[in-house]
């Protein structure tokens, strides 16, 4: 989700690997939510949206860029052999947009432009979102900040959510993630998210960053994702009397030898004490393995937990990462990285184990030894 180049990124620019575009997500969100008095008016349907124009980005290699009429959605949307349901939106690209919102709770138009519409003209996204709103599949929410433009977001209606959940379940049939999807959809009744006007929701920066990091992993050709969601509290509170973790994202990626691998994403912005992180995340994930519950609940023998760290409040993300490593020493399935490193190099060796020593506070990847590829030495 590209940002205006004049604003510094909280996911800091990095050196040490071949350069890739760094997306200034935090500055974008901070600018959009920075006002204490936000005036949100009705969506003006005539001109193209300013946020889509401002947020031009390099085309992601995992997204179709061919100038064809039909667009290919990112790999986590569905098995390509399946056909979308007939009673959904008329166009395949509109169906892809609804499914992307369904998997990510609330999605900016700029995110849809990059990961679904292959960086097509901003006017295209505007027209398609207006059509989906007119036909009752989505609602839109506009954030009017004093600076940063008027970013727009798509949210599903009851109609859109009901259609999308049925399609997501159908596309999972016969796949490695079928049991996982069924478990998630049975966890609780999904209801449409409603964002109140004149109120900037506190969760939006975290949600937007999680959406971006998850989409980058899901669209990375190396990982061939078949499932990726950023649902809020995706699991029941407990199972078999054991409190379950509530990951920020749930993904099924493929290992280099082609095996499906369950991965949970925990995006940390320094808003939780290390002790709470250990209790609610590290210990709960380890208990799932110790009690052998993963196959029963998810259909996977093992899993990994990917922890991405940002520190917008203090600007010391490596100190935060060290603290999380320390309280996660007994959870070998955990991998840690800075959100900025993953954002800049989603397929590179940017991961640390809980035991990897950090000897420098440099944010330059090249200054760090012991960084691993994502699937290096993970339990299988």
C-alpha positions in Angstrom: 0.0 0.0 0.0 2.2 2.8 -1.2 2.4 6.2 0.4 3.3 9.6 -0.5 7.2 9.7 -0.8 7.5 12.9 1.2 6.4 11.2 4.4 8.8 9.1 6.4 7.9 5.4 6.9 7.6 3.9 10.3 8.6 0.7 8.5 12.0 2.1 7.9 13.8 1.9 4.6 16.4 -0.8 4.6 19.7 -1.7 2.9 21.7 -4.9 2.5 19.5 -6.7 -0.1 18.7 -5.9 -3.6 16.3 -2.9 -3.4 12.6 -3.4 -3.6 10.0 -0.7 -3.2 9.3 0.1 0.5 5.7 0.9 1.2 5.1 3.7 3.6 2.2 2.2 5.4 2.6 3.7 8.9 2.9 7.3 7.7 -0.1 6.8 5.5 -2.2 5.5 8.4 -0.8 8.0 10.8 -1.6 10.8 8.4 -5.1 9.5 7.8 -5.9 9.1 11.5 -3.8 12.0 12.9 -6.6 14.5 13.2 -8.5 14.9 16.4 -11.5 16.2 14.5 -12.4 14.2 11.4 -15.2 15.2 9.1 -16.5 12.3 7.2 -19.0 13.1 4.5 -20.9 10.9 2.0 -18.8 9.2 -0.7 -18.7 11.4 -3.8 -19.3 9.1 -6.6 -18.2 11.4 -9.5 -14.4 11.9 -9.4 -11.9 9.1 -8.9 -10.7 8.6 -5.4 -7.7 10.7 -4.3 -6.2 7.9 -2.2 -6.2 5.6 -5.2 -4.4 8.3 -7.3 -1.9 9.1 -4.6 -1.0 5.5 -3.7 0.6 4.4 -7.0 2.9 1.4 -6.4 5.2 -0.9 -8.2 3.3 -3.9 -9.5 3.8 -6.9 -7.2 5.3 -9.9 -9.0 2.7 -12.2 -7.6 -0.2 -10.4 -9.1 -1.3 -10.6 -12.8 -0.3 -7.6 -14.8 -1.5 -8.6 -18.3 -3.7 -6.0 -20.0 -6.5 -8.6 -20.4 -10.2 -8.0 -19.6 -10.4 -10.5 -16.8 -8.1 -10.2 -13.8 -6.4 -13.0 -11.9 -6.8 -12.6 -8.2 -4.0 -13.4 -5.8 -3.3 -17.1 -5.0 -5.1 -17.1 -1.6 -8.4 -16.4 -3.2 -9.3 -19.9 -4.5 -8.2 -23.0 -6.2 -8.0 -21.9 -9.9 -9.8 -25.1 -10.9 -12.9 -23.9 -9.1 -15.6 -21.7 -10.6 -17.1 -18.8 -8.6 -20.7 -19.1 -7.5 -23.3 -18.0 -10.0 -25.3 -15.8 -7.6 -22.4 -13.5 -6.7 -21.2 -10.3 -8.4 -21.5 -10.4 -12.2 -17.8 -9.9 -13.0 -15.0 -12.2 -11.9 -12.9 -9.3 -10.7 -15.8 -8.0 -8.6 -16.1 -11.4 -7.1 -12.3 -11.3 -6.3 -12.7 -8.0 -4.6 -15.6 -9.2 -2.4 -13.6 -12.3 -1.4 -10.5 -10.1 -0.6 -12.6 -8.0 1.7 -14.2 -11.1 3.2 -10.7 -12.5 4.0 -9.5 -9.2 5.4 -12.4 -7.7 7.3 -11.9 -4.2 6.1 -9.8 -3.3 3.1 -8.7 0.0 1.6 -9.4 0.8 -2.1 -5.6 1.2 -2.5 -5.1 -2.4 -1.2 -7.6 -3.7 -3.7 -6.0 -1.8 -6.5 -2.6 -3.3 -5.7 -3.5 -6.9 -4.8 -6.7 -7.6 -6.8 -6.9 -5.2 -9.7 -3.3 -5.4 -10.8 -2.7 -1.7 -10.4 -5.4 -0.8 -12.9 -6.5 2.8 -13.2 -7.9 4.3 -10.0 -11.1 5.1 -11.9 -11.6 1.4 -12.4 -11.5 0.7 -8.7 -13.9 3.6 -8.0 -16.4 2.3 -10.6 -16.3 -1.3 -9.4 -16.7 -0.4 -5.7 -19.6 1.9 -6.6 -21.2 -1.0 -8.5 -20.7 -3.5 -5.7 -22.2 -0.9 -3.3 -25.1 -0.4 -5.6 -25.8 -4.1 -5.9 -25.6 -4.5 -2.1 -22.4 -6.5 -1.6 -20.4 -3.9 0.2 -20.6 -0.6 2.0 -17.8 2.0 1.9 -16.3 4.1 4.6 -14.3 7.3 3.9 -11.7 8.6 6.3 -11.4 12.4 5.9 -8.3 13.6 7.6 -6.8 17.1 7.6 -3.8 15.6 5.8 -3.4 12.5 3.8 -6.3 12.7 1.5 -9.6 10.8 1.8 -8.8 7.1 1.8 -11.7 4.8 1.2 -12.4 1.4 2.6 -14.7 -1.5 1.6 -16.7 -3.5 4.1 -19.1 -6.4 3.4 -22.8 -6.2 3.9 -24.8 -9.2 5.2 -25.4 -10.2 1.6 -21.7 -9.9 0.6 -20.6 -11.8 3.7 -23.1 -14.6 3.3 -22.1 -15.1 -0.3 -18.3 -14.8 0.4 -18.3 -17.3 3.3 -20.2 -19.9 1.2 -17.7 -19.5 -1.7 -14.7 -19.6 0.6 -16.0 -22.8 2.2 -16.7 -24.3 -1.3 -13.2 -23.4 -2.6 -11.7 -25.2 0.4 -13.3 -28.5 -0.3 -10.7 -31.2 -1.0 -7.9 -28.9 -0.1 -5.4 -29.2 2.7 -7.0 -26.3 4.5 -10.6 -27.6 4.3 -10.8 -28.6 8.0 -9.1 -25.3 9.0 -11.6 -23.2 7.1 -14.5 -25.2 8.5 -13.2 -24.7 12.0 -12.8 -21.0 11.5 -16.2 -20.5 10.0 -17.9 -22.5 12.8 -16.0 -20.6 15.4 -18.6 -17.8 15.7 -21.3 -16.2 13.6 -19.6 -13.7 11.3 -21.4 -10.3 11.2 -20.8 -7.3 9.0 -18.3 -4.8 10.4 -19.8 -1.3 10.7 -17.5 1.7 11.1 -19.2 4.7 12.7 -18.9 8.1 11.0 -16.8 10.8 12.5 -14.8 8.2 14.4 -11.4 6.8 13.4 -11.4 3.2 14.8 -8.4 2.5 17.0 -7.7 -0.9 15.4 -7.4 0.5 11.8 -3.6 1.0 11.8 -2.9 -2.5 13.1 -5.5 -4.0 10.7 -4.1 -2.1 7.7 -0.5 -3.2 8.5 -1.6 -6.8 9.0 -3.5 -6.8 5.8 -0.4 -5.6 3.9 2.0 -8.1 5.5 -0.4 -11.0 5.0 -1.0 -10.1 1.4 2.7 -9.8 0.7 3.2 -13.3 2.0 0.1 -14.6 0.2 1.2 -13.2 -3.2 4.9 -14.2 -2.9 5.5 -16.7 -5.7 7.8 -18.8 -3.4 5.1 -19.5 -0.9 2.1 -20.4 -3.2 -0.4 -19.5 -0.5 -3.8 -21.3 -0.7 -5.4 -19.7 2.3 -4.8 -16.3 4.0 -7.2 -14.4 6.3 -6.9 -11.6 8.8 -10.1 -12.2 10.7 -10.6 -10.7 14.1 -10.5 -13.5 16.8 -10.6 -16.3 14.2 -10.9 -19.2 16.7 -13.2 -20.0 19.6 -12.1 -18.8 23.0 -11.2 -22.4 24.0 -11.2 -26.0 22.9 -11.0 -29.1 25.0 -10.8 -26.7 28.0 -7.7 -25.0 26.6 -7.6 -21.3 25.9 -6.8 -20.7 22.2 -4.5 -18.0 20.8 -6.1 -15.5 18.5 -3.7 -14.9 15.6 -3.8 -11.7 13.6 -3.6 -13.8 10.4 -4.0 -17.4 9.5 -2.2 -18.7 6.3 -1.5 -21.9 4.5 1.8 -21.6 2.6 3.8 -24.2 0.7 7.3 -25.2 1.7 10.0 -25.4 -0.9 9.2 -29.1 -1.4 5.6 -28.4 -2.0 4.0 -29.4 1.3 1.2 -27.2 2.7 2.3 -25.5 5.9 0.0 -23.8 8.5 1.4 -20.4 9.7 -0.1 -17.9 12.1 0.9 -14.3 11.9 1.2 -12.1 15.1 1.8 -8.5 14.2 3.1 -6.6 17.2 3.1 -2.8 17.5 4.4 -2.7 21.1 1.0 -2.2 22.6 1.1 -5.3 24.8 3.5 -6.1 27.6 6.0 -8.9 27.0 4.4 -10.8 29.9 1.0 -10.6 28.2 2.5 -11.7 24.9 4.0 -14.7 26.6 0.7 -15.7 28.3 -1.7 -15.1 25.4 0.5 -16.1 22.5 3.8 -18.0 23.2 2.4 -20.3 25.9 -0.9 -20.9 24.2 0.7 -21.9 20.9 3.2 -24.2 22.7 0.3 -25.8 24.6 -1.5 -26.6 21.3 1.6 -28.6 20.2 2.2 -30.2 23.6 -1.4 -31.4 23.8 -1.5 -32.5 20.2 -4.6 -30.4 19.4 -3.4 -29.0 16.1 -4.5 -32.0 14.0 -7.9 -32.2 15.7 -8.6 -28.4 15.3 -6.8 -27.4 12.2 -6.0 -30.5 10.3 -2.2 -29.9 10.5 0.2 -31.8 12.6 2.4 -28.7 13.2 2.5 -25.0 12.5 4.7 -22.0 12.7 4.1 -18.6 14.3 5.4 -15.6 12.4 5.9 -12.5 14.6 6.4 -9.2 12.9 7.5 -6.3 15.0 6.9 -2.5 14.6 7.4 0.1 17.3 5.7 3.3 16.2 5.5 4.7 19.8 9.2 4.4 20.7 11.0 3.8 17.4 13.1 0.9 18.8 11.8 -2.1 17.1 14.8 -4.3 17.7 14.6 -3.7 21.5 11.0 -4.8 21.3 11.9 -7.9 19.2 14.5 -8.9 21.8 11.9 -8.7 24.6 9.6 -10.9 22.7 12.3 -13.4 21.9 13.1 -13.6 25.6 9.6 -14.5 26.7 9.3 -17.0 23.8 12.4 -19.0 24.5 10.3 -22.2 25.0 8.4 -21.9 21.7 10.7 -23.1 18.9 8.0 -22.8 16.2 8.2 -19.0 16.5 10.0 -16.9 14.0 10.6 -13.1 14.4 11.3 -10.3 12.0 10.8 -6.5 11.7 7.7 -5.6 9.8 9.8 -3.3 7.7 12.1 -6.1 6.7 9.2 -8.3 5.6 7.6 -5.4 3.8 10.7 -4.7 1.8 11.8 -8.3 1.2 8.9 -10.8 1.7 10.7 -13.8 0.3 14.2 -13.1 1.7 16.1 -14.5 4.7 14.8 -12.0 7.3 13.7 -14.3 10.1 15.2 -15.0 13.5 14.5 -17.7 16.0 13.9 -17.0 19.7 17.5 -18.1 20.3 19.1 -15.9 17.6 21.2 -13.2 19.2 20.9 -9.6 18.0 24.2 -7.8 18.4 23.3 -4.5 16.9 20.5 -2.0 16.8 21.1 -1.3 13.1 18.0 -1.6 11.0 20.2 -2.5 8.0 19.6 -6.2 7.2 23.2 -6.7 6.1 24.5 -5.8 9.6 22.7 -8.9 11.1 24.0 -12.4 11.2 21.9 -15.5 11.5 18.9 -14.4 9.6 17.0 -17.4 8.1 14.7 -18.1 5.2 11.1 -18.6 6.3 11.0 -22.4 6.2 14.5 -23.0 7.5 14.5 -25.5 10.4 10.8 -25.3 11.1 9.1 -28.3 12.7 7.3 -30.4 10.1 
